Amino acid sequence: MLPLLLVTVIAVRYRSVLAEGFAQLATARWPWLLAAAGVTCLTWVAAACTRQGAVPERLPRRRLLATQFAAGAANHLLPTGLGASAVNLRFMTVCGLSPARSSAALALYLLAESVGRVGLLAILLAAFPGALRFGPLLPEGAFGPLLLAVGAVSAVAAGALVTVRRLRRAAGAFLRTALGEARSVHALPSRALALWGGALAFPALQATALVLVGLAFGLSAPPAHMAVAYLAATVAVALVPTPGGIGSVEAALVVALVAVGEAAAPATAVVLAFRTITVWLPLLPGALTLGALVRLKVI
């Protein structure tokens, strides 16, 4: 709840910018928004490919795709992607995978998705080094405390693994299962291609959707710079525990678009439209699909 409260305070403080952003929504060019909606649909296909690539067994394609659509709605119930993870874990278990192998496949998916997102960001930053000014993304003096917090969390986790024998055994068993699953997947070229191809395609399609929304509002920033802004913002808020990234993603995207040279009001309008297309419009049909899959015992 704390991140949501912080975002609410910021929204109240900058309510005039939000109001101006809402007012600019009427100026959007609809063909670009429809294209963004189409690209958003392809993100579920990319997620399904990555999920399939994380297991050697063939998963039922239609149910796998429907599960990815429903997982988006589940993400709004639990923080930091736990909703989608729970849905996919249950789906793989119903498909016959053991809980240990399902967890290992889920970990492999999360690793591939993180590597794909960070790797794509690194490639774009290398190609366009002046696209993003990192200074405006963090308040002055915040970088040091942020590094200290990350270091403290890492130290606590490492200390727990070293001192708690039961936790160390569980972690070792999981790691052995995960490594075995990764070897099995990469022994099949089709699975490896689906895993890493989908992991790269998913953030690329999301960034493309933001670029298309930016074009709908006539943003002046180059498309590559807008893609860098999206990837940098989503990487920065990956560990913020808000359900579905509500509030934190919006704030980070506005700041990132401002950092690539856009004014605050147009950037706010773009982010509002982007989140409406990618999050709020699919929410109700995704929830209905989730309920149907539960009733049909697919998950």
BAFI-3210 file (N, C-alpha, C; in Angstrom, 3 decimals, decimal comma, padded with zeros to 6 digits):
// residues 299
n [1|2|3|4|5|6|7|8|9|10|11|12|13|14|15|16|17|18|19|20|21|22|23|24|25|26|27|28|29|30|31|32|33|34|35|36|37|38|39|40|41|42|43|44|45|46|47|48|49|50|51|52|53|54|55|56|57|58|59|60|61|62|63|64|65|66|67|68|69|70|71|72|73|74|75|76|77|78|79|80|81|82|83|84|85|86|87|88|89|90|91|92|93|94|95|96|97|98|99|100|101|102|103|104|105|106|107|108|109|110|111|112|113|114|115|116|117|118|119|120|121|122|123|124|125|126|127|128|129|130|131|132|133|134|135|136|137|138|139|140|141|142|143|144|145|146|147|148|149|150|151|152|153|154|155|156|157|158|159|160|161|162|163|164|165|166|167|168|169|170|171|172|173|174|175|176|177|178|179|180|181|182|183|184|185|186|187|188|189|190|191|192|193|194|195|196|197|198|199|200|201|202|203|204|205|206|207|208|209|210|211|212|213|214|215|216|217|218|219|220|221|222|223|224|225|226|227|228|229|230|231|232|233|234|235|236|237|238|239|240|241|242|243|244|245|246|247|248|249|250|251|252|253|254|255|256|257|258|259|260|261|262|263|264|265|266|267|268|269|270|271|272|273|274|275|276|277|278|279|280|281|282|283|284|285|286|287|288|289|290|291|292|293|294|295|296|297|298|299]
n.u [000,817|002,087|003,635|001,450|000,203|002,203|002,290|-000,272|-000,074|001,801|000,293|-001,783|-000,323|000,622|-001,695|-002,646|-001,089|-001,916|-004,621|-004,360|-003,211|-005,302|-007,068|-005,841|-006,297|-008,356|-007,241|-005,943|-004,895|-006,814|-006,222|-003,527|-003,833|-005,462|-003,683|-001,813|-003,379|-003,637|-000,950|-000,648|-002,233|-000,579|001,388|000,495|000,674|003,462|004,164|003,004|004,574|007,064|006,464|005,891|008,394|009,794|009,427|009,959|007,851|004,963|002,608|-000,957|-002,013|-004,119|-005,301|-003,067|-002,568|-004,963|-004,639|-002,501|-003,725|-005,664|-003,979|-003,075|-005,190|-005,190|-002,856|-003,485|-004,373|-002,398|000,869|003,798|003,853|003,014|000,452|000,123|002,152|001,176|-001,140|-000,034|001,616|-000,269|-001,583|000,425|000,768|-001,731|-001,522|000,101|002,729|005,079|004,935|007,538|008,909|007,246|007,623|010,339|010,245|008,789|010,611|012,643|011,329|010,898|013,550|014,432|012,721|013,514|016,217|015,844|014,476|016,269|018,510|017,596|017,208|019,865|021,018|019,672|020,441|023,159|023,081|021,803|023,102|022,589|019,903|018,524|018,553|019,854|019,949|017,567|015,827|016,090|015,739|017,888|020,704|019,587|020,583|022,695|021,468|019,659|021,340|022,435|020,169|019,543|021,895|021,667|019,358|020,224|022,327|020,964|019,398|021,432|022,634|020,523|020,353|022,789|022,766|020,326|019,517|017,470|016,319|018,518|018,791|016,370|016,659|018,899|017,901|015,884|017,450|018,944|016,872|015,956|018,220|018,429|016,015|016,495|018,631|017,310|015,457|017,090|018,291|016,560|016,150|013,857|012,441|014,290|014,458|011,819|011,719|013,751|013,309|010,625|011,047|012,510|010,782|008,511|009,020|009,794|007,483|005,786|007,128|006,852|004,085|003,845|005,285|003,623|001,344|002,500|002,997|000,368|-000,317|001,364|004,026|007,273|009,679|012,107|011,112|012,810|013,901|011,643|011,106|013,354|012,815|010,516|011,488|013,499|011,964|010,258|012,108|013,156|011,024|010,525|010,789|009,049|006,474|003,601|000,254|-000,063|001,591|000,343|000,146|002,955|004,203|002,981|003,887|006,693|006,897|006,009|008,002|010,217|009,608|009,625|012,300|013,415|012,909|010,273|007,354|005,612|002,749|001,848|003,283|002,042|-000,558|-000,018|000,881|-001,400|-003,226|-001,819|-001,681|-004,389|-005,050|-003,379|-003,778|-006,272|-008,499|-008,278|-008,857|-011,458|-012,502|-010,325|-010,566|-013,031|-012,321|-010,442|-012,119|-013,681|-011,756|-011,060|-013,496|-013,693|-011,667|-009,168|-007,178]
n.v [-001,220|001,172|002,181|002,828|004,815|006,769|007,402|008,453|010,762|012,183|012,466|014,125|016,365|017,170|017,675|019,518|019,091|016,485|016,983|018,548|016,640|014,739|016,352|016,478|014,034|013,907|014,740|012,732|010,643|008,263|005,961|005,286|004,556|002,297|000,636|000,348|-001,104|-003,497|-004,372|-004,773|-007,044|-008,908|-009,170|-011,050|-013,356|-013,495|-013,853|-016,356|-017,928|-017,721|-018,961|-021,571|-022,209|-022,605|-025,144|-028,599|-030,287|-030,335|-027,849|-027,314|-025,257|-023,315|-023,133|-022,325|-019,772|-018,480|-018,563|-016,786|-014,387|-014,277|-014,172|-011,572|-010,171|-011,384|-010,367|-007,958|-008,452|-009,283|-008,238|-007,265|-009,038|-011,494|-012,528|-013,343|-015,244|-017,142|-018,039|-019,203|-021,126|-022,841|-023,631|-025,095|-027,157|-028,430|-029,333|-031,486|-031,298|-031,611|-029,962|-029,031|-028,972|-027,237|-024,881|-024,505|-024,063|-021,717|-020,000|-020,026|-018,775|-016,193|-015,403|-015,372|-013,422|-011,163|-010,948|-010,540|-008,056|-006,268|-006,675|-005,767|-003,081|-002,365|-002,693|-000,733|001,561|001,516|001,927|004,377|006,519|009,050|009,117|009,036|010,840|010,124|011,523|013,183|011,142|010,271|011,609|014,162|012,936|010,459|008,150|006,899|005,987|004,194|002,220|001,289|000,182|-001,913|-003,417|-004,106|-005,720|-007,825|-008,780|-009,668|-011,722|-013,473|-014,058|-015,395|-017,709|-018,887|-019,369|-020,636|-023,866|-025,514|-023,842|-023,549|-026,143|-026,429|-024,417|-025,393|-027,820|-026,814|-025,315|-027,337|-028,684|-026,621|-026,117|-028,565|-028,511|-026,311|-027,283|-029,366|-027,935|-026,314|-028,254|-028,731|-027,201|-025,826|-025,183|-023,564|-021,442|-020,485|-019,703|-017,652|-016,035|-015,216|-013,918|-011,686|-010,560|-009,835|-007,477|-005,792|-005,541|-004,329|-001,886|-000,941|-000,531|001,663|003,539|003,797|004,914|007,299|008,427|008,801|010,989|012,844|013,175|014,623|013,323|010,970|007,693|005,585|006,709|006,961|004,257|003,522|005,036|003,727|001,096|001,664|002,781|000,634|-001,287|000,044|000,096|-002,521|-003,899|-002,654|-003,094|-003,000|-003,897|-005,072|-003,029|-000,618|002,827|003,111|002,399|004,223|006,691|006,401|006,136|008,638|010,299|009,231|009,792|012,551|012,822|012,193|014,403|015,347|017,377|017,716|017,526|016,471|014,036|012,863|012,489|010,598|008,412|007,868|007,076|004,905|003,100|002,671|001,256|-001,023|-002,076|-001,382|-001,663|-004,449|-005,595|-006,345|-008,317|-010,070|-010,841|-012,174|-014,269|-015,510|-016,412|-018,223|-020,117|-021,154|-022,338|-024,268|-025,862|-025,562|-024,146]
n.w [000,000|000,527|-001,761|-003,455|-001,921|-001,929|-004,672|-004,920|-003,362|-004,904|-007,242|-006,369|-005,731|-008,222|-009,646|-011,506|-013,794|-014,365|-014,930|-017,246|-018,882|-019,093|-020,499|-022,977|-024,097|-025,936|-028,287|-029,597|-032,331|-033,757|-035,489|-034,870|-032,197|-032,435|-033,748|-031,684|-029,890|-031,332|-031,341|-028,626|-028,252|-029,461|-027,559|-025,711|-027,204|-027,500|-024,803|-024,371|-026,092|-024,797|-022,348|-023,274|-024,268|-021,946|-020,983|-021,733|-022,568|-024,736|-024,475|-024,331|-026,916|-027,306|-024,773|-023,373|-024,483|-023,751|-021,012|-020,621|-021,268|-019,251|-017,066|-016,937|-015,752|-013,243|-012,264|-011,139|-008,663|-006,948|-005,840|-007,832|-010,096|-009,067|-009,347|-012,078|-012,109|-010,271|-011,612|-013,954|-012,801|-011,645|-013,995|-015,391|-013,581|-013,667|-016,259|-015,971|-015,073|-012,419|-009,186|-008,495|-010,974|-012,364|-010,908|-011,448|-014,214|-014,210|-012,921|-014,851|-016,960|-015,844|-015,529|-018,218|-019,263|-017,820|-018,591|-021,324|-021,360|-020,016|-021,606|-024,121|-023,499|-022,941|-025,475|-026,984|-025,595|-026,119|-028,854|-029,025|-027,289|-026,204|-025,648|-023,224|-020,258|-017,271|-014,914|-014,270|-013,523|-010,923|-007,650|-006,289|-004,645|-004,167|-005,265|-003,862|-001,311|-002,552|-003,665|-001,277|-000,062|-001,846|-001,551|001,170|001,236|-000,391|001,186|003,482|002,368|001,472|003,938|005,223|003,647|004,208|006,992|007,725|007,750|006,692|004,782|003,117|002,136|000,749|-001,176|-002,546|-003,609|-005,271|-007,050|-008,308|-009,646|-011,302|-012,914|-014,226|-015,649|-017,310|-018,874|-020,231|-021,749|-023,387|-024,868|-026,895|-029,857|-030,831|-028,510|-027,148|-028,957|-028,842|-026,155|-025,787|-027,986|-027,557|-025,124|-025,867|-027,724|-026,245|-024,433|-026,522|-028,083|-026,216|-025,862|-028,466|-028,565|-026,813|-028,297|-030,547|-029,355|-028,542|-031,086|-031,816|-030,312|-031,311|-030,332|-030,104|-029,704|-030,945|-032,131|-031,199|-028,904|-027,302|-026,928|-025,435|-023,152|-022,218|-021,638|-019,743|-017,687|-016,941|-016,134|-013,936|-012,113|-011,560|-009,160|-007,464|-005,237|-006,253|-007,081|-010,349|-011,118|-010,763|-010,653|-009,909|-012,355|-014,106|-013,043|-013,345|-016,130|-017,056|-015,971|-017,318|-020,007|-019,904|-019,383|-021,845|-023,253|-023,585|-022,915|-019,768|-019,696|-022,325|-022,135|-019,930|-020,949|-022,956|-021,418|-019,880|-021,902|-022,957|-020,763|-020,431|-022,769|-022,578|-020,036|-018,625|-020,432|-021,234|-018,776|-017,676|-019,629|-019,322|-016,629|-016,749|-018,464|-016,821|-014,730|-016,215|-016,997|-014,524|-013,752|-015,742|-014,996|-016,130|-014,953]
ca.u [000,000|002,915|003,859|000,207|000,008|003,171|001,837|-001,449|000,417|002,399|-000,781|-002,481|000,583|000,726|-003,029|-002,839|-000,489|-002,814|-005,813|-003,998|-003,021|-006,623|-007,673|-005,213|-006,679|-009,254|-006,482|-005,248|-005,285|-007,304|-005,543|-002,351|-004,282|-005,911|-002,459|-001,264|-004,205|-003,253|000,364|-000,869|-002,707|000,564|002,204|000,036|001,264|004,874|004,237|002,703|005,768|008,096|006,036|006,086|009,818|010,380|009,194|010,139|006,572|004,097|001,425|-002,086|-001,763|-005,236|-005,428|-001,892|-002,789|-006,035|-004,086|-001,706|-004,681|-006,262|-002,955|-002,999|-006,177|-004,737|-001,747|-003,999|-004,768|-001,202|001,938|005,046|003,711|002,701|-000,812|000,392|002,958|000,301|-002,006|000,754|002,058|-001,409|-001,835|001,407|000,500|-002,878|-001,060|000,822|004,073|005,153|005,123|008,944|009,247|006,482|008,325|011,586|009,881|008,411|011,851|013,326|010,596|011,182|014,941|014,514|012,035|014,360|017,392|015,400|014,155|017,494|019,371|017,086|017,522|021,301|021,283|019,183|021,278|024,425|022,839|021,368|023,607|022,037|018,437|017,948|019,389|019,486|019,875|016,216|014,997|016,223|015,972|019,282|021,139|018,824|021,257|023,429|020,553|019,087|022,335|022,538|019,001|019,717|022,944|021,171|018,445|021,050|023,076|020,022|019,054|022,594|022,788|019,491|020,719|023,951|022,513|019,139|019,838|016,319|016,211|019,636|018,463|015,292|017,222|019,758|017,060|015,241|018,460|019,247|015,740|015,921|019,307|018,050|014,972|017,112|019,367|016,355|014,859|018,071|018,621|015,583|016,283|012,571|012,093|015,208|014,056|010,580|012,009|014,506|012,624|009,502|011,545|012,883|009,625|007,532|009,272|009,846|006,105|005,283|007,725|006,225|002,759|004,019|005,692|002,434|000,520|003,203|002,719|-001,034|-000,383|002,308|005,228|008,399|010,835|012,235|010,546|013,799|014,034|010,463|011,287|014,321|012,109|009,639|012,271|014,151|010,956|009,773|013,196|013,314|009,923|010,248|010,745|008,100|005,414|002,222|-000,471|-000,102|002,378|-000,559|000,707|004,407|004,553|002,558|004,798|008,010|006,815|005,950|009,334|011,134|009,307|010,144|013,757|013,849|012,679|008,878|006,718|004,939|001,347|001,714|003,776|000,985|-001,637|000,438|000,920|-002,782|-003,795|-001,084|-002,120|-005,777|-005,066|-002,661|-004,154|-007,653|-009,450|-008,310|-009,026|-012,729|-012,501|-009,335|-011,142|-014,044|-011,589|-009,873|-013,195|-014,068|-010,703|-011,179|-014,689|-013,410|-010,546|-007,935|-006,237]
ca.v [000,000|002,379|002,798|003,433|006,052|007,744|007,844|009,297|012,067|012,859|012,833|015,292|017,518|017,588|017,456|020,381|018,393|015,383|017,531|018,926|015,400|014,210|017,219|016,221|012,724|014,070|015,109|011,557|010,130|006,925|004,833|004,881|003,868|000,958|-000,140|000,014|-002,187|-004,721|-004,792|-005,287|-008,426|-009,755|-009,418|-012,300|-014,425|-013,570|-014,459|-017,785|-018,553|-017,828|-019,998|-022,869|-022,461|-022,901|-026,553|-029,474|-030,842|-029,456|-027,395|-027,018|-023,893|-022,400|-022,908|-021,551|-018,377|-017,952|-018,396|-015,552|-013,284|-014,237|-013,851|-010,124|-009,754|-011,855|-009,522|-006,799|-008,883|-009,498|-007,339|-007,670|-010,157|-012,762|-013,051|-014,080|-016,413|-018,134|-018,607|-020,073|-022,266|-023,752|-024,160|-026,133|-028,289|-029,132|-029,979|-032,702|-031,077|-031,626|-028,610|-028,622|-028,629|-026,038|-023,748|-024,300|-023,452|-020,334|-019,261|-019,867|-017,741|-014,887|-015,073|-015,029|-012,149|-010,098|-010,814|-009,943|-006,640|-005,521|-006,756|-004,869|-001,727|-002,139|-002,551|000,577|002,608|001,523|002,500|005,772|006,857|010,293|009,070|009,174|011,459|009,424|012,442|013,559|010,025|010,086|012,844|014,392|012,213|009,224|006,993|006,219|005,185|003,097|001,156|000,718|-000,659|-003,140|-004,192|-004,651|-006,823|-008,932|-009,329|-010,411|-012,957|-014,359|-014,519|-016,392|-018,958|-019,490|-019,740|-021,483|-025,111|-025,978|-022,965|-023,865|-027,398|-026,175|-023,636|-026,278|-028,739|-026,049|-024,942|-028,525|-028,909|-025,554|-026,327|-029,705|-028,062|-025,442|-028,132|-030,082|-026,980|-025,865|-029,371|-028,686|-025,877|-025,133|-024,619|-022,459|-020,321|-019,927|-019,075|-016,406|-015,174|-014,597|-013,023|-010,433|-009,979|-009,288|-006,053|-005,017|-005,235|-003,345|-000,593|-000,516|-000,003|003,017|004,401|004,062|005,878|008,579|008,961|009,243|012,312|013,718|013,479|014,999|012,455|009,857|006,435|004,824|007,332|006,579|002,860|003,538|005,548|002,668|000,010|002,158|002,957|-000,655|-001,919|000,751|-000,171|-003,956|-004,399|-001,892|-004,070|-002,569|-004,815|-004,660|-001,817|000,535|004,018|003,194|002,393|005,498|007,754|006,197|006,402|010,088|010,838|008,807|010,544|013,902|012,744|012,158|015,709|015,711|018,174|016,864|017,293|015,449|012,756|012,309|012,023|009,377|007,337|007,521|006,315|003,638|002,192|002,302|000,232|-002,235|-002,585|-001,233|-002,258|-005,916|-006,083|-007,053|-009,603|-010,957|-011,406|-013,155|-015,431|-016,174|-017,153|-019,357|-021,135|-021,807|-023,189|-025,398|-026,574|-025,416|-023,723]
ca.w [000,000|000,621|-003,076|-003,936|-001,169|-002,424|-005,996|-004,711|-002,907|-006,059|-008,163|-005,813|-005,813|-009,619|-010,230|-012,674|-014,929|-014,684|-015,576|-018,609|-019,622|-019,430|-021,519|-024,268|-024,621|-027,078|-029,494|-030,121|-033,645|-033,441|-036,160|-034,112|-030,983|-032,833|-033,989|-030,370|-029,341|-032,019|-030,843|-027,272|-028,383|-029,794|-026,366|-025,097|-028,012|-027,124|-023,471|-024,522|-026,681|-023,764|-021,404|-023,911|-024,368|-020,634|-020,636|-022,906|-023,004|-025,513|-023,753|-025,236|-027,374|-027,069|-023,335|-022,956|-024,862|-022,893|-019,669|-020,583|-021,248|-017,916|-016,069|-016,803|-014,758|-011,930|-011,823|-010,409|-007,328|-006,146|-006,293|-008,468|-011,007|-008,404|-009,848|-013,311|-011,758|-009,638|-012,648|-014,817|-012,005|-011,560|-015,329|-015,693|-012,703|-014,244|-017,492|-015,634|-014,545|-010,963|-008,635|-008,553|-012,357|-012,711|-010,299|-012,181|-015,492|-013,925|-012,669|-016,132|-017,699|-015,254|-015,850|-019,635|-019,484|-017,268|-019,459|-022,573|-021,161|-019,720|-022,778|-025,152|-023,046|-023,117|-026,911|-027,420|-024,995|-026,854|-030,182|-028,855|-025,946|-025,677|-025,635|-021,886|-019,233|-016,046|-013,777|-013,855|-013,089|-009,483|-006,894|-005,932|-003,457|-003,944|-005,832|-002,801|-000,486|-003,324|-003,711|000,067|000,172|-002,627|-000,907|002,435|000,930|-000,876|002,314|004,330|001,667|001,516|005,316|005,506|002,973|004,858|008,388|007,902|007,049|005,918|003,620|002,229|001,450|-000,219|-002,276|-003,324|-004,376|-006,344|-008,038|-009,110|-010,546|-012,299|-013,868|-015,057|-016,572|-018,306|-019,808|-021,070|-022,685|-024,372|-025,749|-027,984|-030,491|-030,950|-027,200|-026,866|-029,800|-028,298|-024,865|-025,897|-028,953|-026,879|-024,078|-026,521|-028,419|-025,301|-024,143|-027,770|-028,461|-025,262|-026,214|-029,725|-028,239|-026,289|-029,408|-031,363|-028,615|-028,658|-032,417|-031,836|-029,696|-031,981|-029,556|-030,957|-029,457|-031,894|-031,610|-030,433|-027,587|-026,528|-026,549|-024,334|-021,976|-021,693|-021,058|-018,534|-016,637|-016,458|-015,385|-012,662|-011,181|-011,542|-007,789|-006,647|-005,013|-006,425|-007,955|-011,738|-011,332|-010,781|-010,032|-010,050|-013,775|-014,683|-012,609|-013,946|-017,566|-017,260|-015,695|-018,375|-021,222|-019,685|-019,465|-023,246|-023,856|-023,782|-021,866|-018,792|-020,018|-023,371|-021,645|-019,076|-021,814|-023,608|-020,431|-019,543|-023,008|-023,055|-019,693|-020,695|-023,805|-022,205|-018,712|-018,165|-021,375|-021,148|-017,409|-017,495|-020,349|-018,731|-015,409|-017,158|-018,961|-015,654|-014,083|-017,057|-016,923|-013,215|-013,774|-016,629|-014,375|-016,886|-013,917]
c.u [000,846|003,246|002,618|-000,058|000,952|002,742|000,618|-001,036|001,013|001,321|-001,545|-001,616|000,648|-000,611|-003,276|-002,246|-001,366|-004,054|-005,526|-003,775|-004,332|-007,272|-007,102|-005,588|-007,561|-008,508|-005,803|-005,790|-005,572|-006,624|-004,301|-002,743|-004,771|-004,709|-001,814|-002,050|-003,867|-001,918|000,235|-001,367|-001,548|001,445|001,778|000,560|002,738|005,040|003,974|003,896|006,850|007,743|006,247|007,572|010,480|010,180|009,394|008,817|005,785|002,853|000,303|-002,105|-002,893|-005,402|-004,244|-002,078|-003,873|-005,533|-003,259|-002,604|-005,298|-005,254|-002,808|-003,992|-005,760|-003,611|-002,220|-004,491|-003,575|-000,066|003,043|004,911|003,344|001,401|-000,613|001,204|002,098|-000,583|-001,219|001,291|000,949|-001,698|-000,867|001,198|-000,671|-002,485|-000,178|002,224|004,034|005,310|006,563|009,328|008,479|007,144|009,624|011,304|009,484|009,647|012,619|012,655|010,931|012,616|015,059|013,861|012,874|015,582|017,002|015,133|015,415|018,437|018,919|017,353|018,994|021,649|020,853|020,014|022,632|024,261|022,472|021,815|023,039|020,536|017,862|018,973|018,970|019,321|018,464|015,374|015,046|016,389|017,443|019,621|020,434|019,574|022,004|022,524|019,926|020,059|022,492|021,365|019,117|020,776|022,481|020,246|019,230|021,808|022,171|019,655|020,202|022,811|021,770|019,830|021,864|023,594|021,335|019,312|018,687|016,137|017,312|019,369|017,390|015,808|018,116|018,964|016,381|016,239|018,823|018,125|015,704|017,013|019,008|016,990|015,564|017,912|018,428|015,756|015,854|018,610|017,682|015,648|014,961|012,160|012,993|014,840|012,790|010,841|012,653|013,911|011,433|009,929|011,995|011,676|008,667|007,820|009,340|008,434|005,488|005,831|007,128|004,842|002,867|004,414|004,484|001,495|001,170|002,987|001,277|-001,190|000,647|003,519|006,400|009,613|010,904|011,660|011,537|013,976|012,829|010,558|012,277|013,641|011,222|010,449|012,956|013,152|010,501|010,854|013,324|012,247|009,635|010,088|009,807|006,838|004,008|001,513|-000,559|000,721|001,549|000,074|002,191|004,823|004,173|003,530|006,158|007,985|006,763|007,331|010,300|010,876|009,759|011,659|014,258|013,454|011,247|008,381|005,874|003,501|001,167|002,199|002,728|-000,157|-001,264|000,403|-000,500|-003,416|-003,129|-001,554|-003,576|-005,852|-004,487|-003,129|-005,655|-008,672|-009,449|-008,688|-010,308|-012,786|-011,469|-009,848|-012,210|-013,389|-010,984|-010,931|-013,619|-013,031|-010,736|-012,359|-014,455|-012,239|-009,315|-006,818|-006,869]
c.v [001,264|002,988|003,463|004,760|007,137|008,293|008,756|010,696|012,857|013,319|014,056|016,533|018,068|017,395|018,340|019,748|017,222|015,879|017,930|017,690|014,765|015,039|016,931|014,872|012,838|014,381|013,913|011,169|008,635|005,792|004,343|004,123|002,460|000,057|-000,551|-001,119|-003,518|-005,257|-005,358|-006,724|-009,379|-010,029|-010,702|-013,499|-014,600|-014,209|-015,956|-018,528|-018,743|-018,901|-021,387|-023,211|-022,824|-024,349|-027,412|-030,016|-029,828|-029,117|-027,123|-025,542|-022,936|-022,096|-022,109|-020,073|-017,742|-017,707|-017,121|-014,323|-013,137|-013,833|-012,352|-009,588|-010,184|-010,999|-008,328|-007,167|-009,000|-008,638|-008,051|-008,933|-011,478|-013,372|-013,883|-015,338|-017,513|-018,813|-019,587|-021,289|-023,306|-024,402|-025,288|-027,363|-029,110|-029,876|-031,200|-032,521|-031,096|-030,201|-028,125|-028,196|-027,390|-024,791|-023,446|-023,644|-021,997|-019,474|-019,019|-018,804|-016,352|-014,442|-014,622|-013,680|-010,983|-009,860|-010,148|-008,451|-005,803|-005,539|-005,831|-003,412|-001,407|-001,930|-001,171|001,716|002,678|002,165|003,975|006,252|008,138|010,300|009,434|009,795|010,898|010,359|012,780|012,411|009,799|011,434|012,955|013,681|010,906|007,982|006,204|005,395|004,013|001,922|000,487|-000,216|-001,982|-004,029|-004,836|-005,841|-008,041|-009,596|-010,149|-011,743|-013,958|-014,906|-015,577|-017,734|-019,669|-020,055|-020,688|-022,754|-025,584|-025,138|-023,261|-025,151|-027,186|-025,414|-024,506|-027,242|-028,025|-025,701|-026,134|-028,821|-027,879|-025,731|-027,501|-029,327|-027,186|-026,250|-028,865|-029,173|-026,603|-027,004|-029,447|-027,308|-025,118|-024,493|-023,438|-021,230|-019,670|-019,164|-017,705|-015,469|-014,471|-013,607|-011,686|-009,745|-009,296|-007,832|-005,203|-004,631|-004,211|-001,950|-000,057|000,067|001,418|003,983|004,760|005,045|007,255|009,226|009,455|010,638|013,276|014,091|013,715|014,096|011,358|008,571|005,622|005,396|007,007|005,129|002,744|004,007|004,473|001,589|000,448|002,292|001,620|-001,430|-001,280|000,379|-001,657|-004,498|-003,611|-002,737|-003,479|-003,540|-004,284|-003,436|-000,550|001,689|004,140|003,226|003,717|006,618|007,622|006,492|007,898|010,702|010,480|009,562|011,998|013,904|012,659|013,432|016,119|016,592|017,261|016,537|016,296|014,077|012,082|011,767|010,707|008,202|006,911|006,679|004,945|002,648|001,794|001,162|-001,085|-002,858|-002,557|-001,824|-003,791|-006,458|-006,887|-008,343|-010,578|-011,617|-012,449|-014,434|-016,222|-017,002|-018,375|-020,475|-021,870|-022,760|-024,435|-026,248|-026,615|-024,942|-024,003]
c.w [000,000|-000,746|-003,640|-003,231|-001,660|-003,778|-005,871|-004,266|-004,070|-007,032|-007,675|-005,955|-007,240|-010,347|-011,449|-013,931|-015,349|-015,407|-017,021|-019,477|-020,024|-020,539|-022,900|-024,859|-025,859|-028,373|-030,146|-031,493|-033,499|-034,215|-035,421|-032,837|-031,298|-033,123|-032,670|-029,708|-030,012|-031,548|-029,435|-027,306|-028,697|-028,578|-025,666|-025,881|-027,651|-025,745|-023,537|-025,114|-025,627|-022,747|-021,998|-023,998|-023,060|-020,210|-021,883|-023,439|-023,820|-024,693|-024,746|-025,620|-027,016|-025,595|-022,801|-023,275|-024,000|-021,475|-019,563|-020,543|-019,858|-016,856|-015,885|-015,785|-013,355|-011,387|-011,011|-009,010|-006,390|-006,686|-007,054|-009,309|-010,364|-008,918|-011,104|-013,017|-011,147|-010,670|-013,515|-014,071|-011,901|-012,917|-015,663|-014,814|-013,229|-015,516|-017,220|-015,128|-013,021|-010,448|-008,708|-009,970|-012,812|-012,146|-011,033|-013,537|-015,309|-013,670|-013,963|-016,979|-017,165|-015,549|-017,306|-019,907|-018,971|-018,145|-020,772|-022,445|-020,925|-020,920|-023,892|-024,784|-023,263|-024,587|-027,397|-026,839|-025,693|-028,233|-030,105|-027,475|-025,366|-025,539|-024,279|-020,955|-017,881|-014,862|-013,348|-013,321|-011,586|-008,797|-006,510|-004,624|-003,223|-004,412|-004,759|-001,894|-001,230|-003,407|-002,342|000,362|-000,586|-001,998|000,391|002,198|000,458|000,270|003,233|003,689|001,718|002,928|005,697|004,868|003,687|006,233|008,584|007,069|006,175|004,661|002,618|001,457|000,379|-001,431|-003,157|-004,185|-005,541|-007,437|-008,916|-010,100|-011,659|-013,347|-014,783|-016,072|-017,670|-019,323|-020,752|-022,134|-023,776|-025,228|-026,943|-028,632|-030,588|-029,635|-026,864|-027,692|-029,268|-027,009|-025,052|-026,943|-028,335|-025,819|-024,652|-027,158|-027,452|-024,945|-025,406|-028,219|-027,511|-025,573|-027,511|-029,475|-027,692|-027,397|-030,271|-030,667|-028,657|-030,011|-032,523|-031,258|-030,288|-031,158|-030,495|-030,779|-030,510|-031,297|-030,783|-029,032|-026,703|-026,080|-025,386|-023,053|-021,367|-020,984|-019,766|-017,389|-016,073|-015,713|-014,004|-011,651|-011,039|-010,124|-006,890|-006,464|-005,079|-007,350|-009,382|-012,045|-011,327|-010,019|-010,262|-011,520|-014,425|-014,324|-013,289|-015,440|-017,849|-017,052|-016,818|-019,672|-021,096|-019,829|-020,902|-023,982|-024,063|-022,629|-020,978|-019,195|-021,162|-022,925|-020,764|-019,903|-022,492|-022,632|-020,048|-020,645|-023,131|-021,997|-019,854|-021,700|-023,309|-020,893|-018,485|-019,128|-021,321|-019,777|-017,245|-018,309|-019,814|-017,456|-015,731|-017,691|-017,816|-014,931|-014,880|-016,993|-015,590|-013,213|-014,647|-016,141|-015,284|-015,964|-012,562]
res [m|l|p|l|l|l|v|t|v|i|a|v|r|y|r|s|v|l|a|e|g|f|a|q|l|a|t|a|r|w|p|w|l|l|a|a|a|g|v|t|c|l|t|w|v|a|a|a|c|t|r|q|g|a|v|p|e|r|l|p|r|r|r|l|l|a|t|q|f|a|a|g|a|a|n|h|l|l|p|t|g|l|g|a|s|a|v|n|l|r|f|m|t|v|c|g|l|s|p|a|r|s|s|a|a|l|a|l|y|l|l|a|e|s|v|g|r|v|g|l|l|a|i|l|l|a|a|f|p|g|a|l|r|f|g|p|l|l|p|e|g|a|f|g|p|l|l|l|a|v|g|a|v|s|a|v|a|a|g|a|l|v|t|v|r|r|l|r|r|a|a|g|a|f|l|r|t|a|l|g|e|a|r|s|v|h|a|l|p|s|r|a|l|a|l|w|g|g|a|l|a|f|p|a|l|q|a|t|a|l|v|l|v|g|l|a|f|g|l|s|a|p|p|a|h|m|a|v|a|y|l|a|a|t|v|a|v|a|l|v|p|t|p|g|g|i|g|s|v|e|a|a|l|v|v|a|l|v|a|v|g|e|a|a|a|p|a|t|a|v|v|l|a|f|r|t|i|t|v|w|l|p|l|l|p|g|a|l|t|l|g|a|l|v|r|l|k|v|i]
***
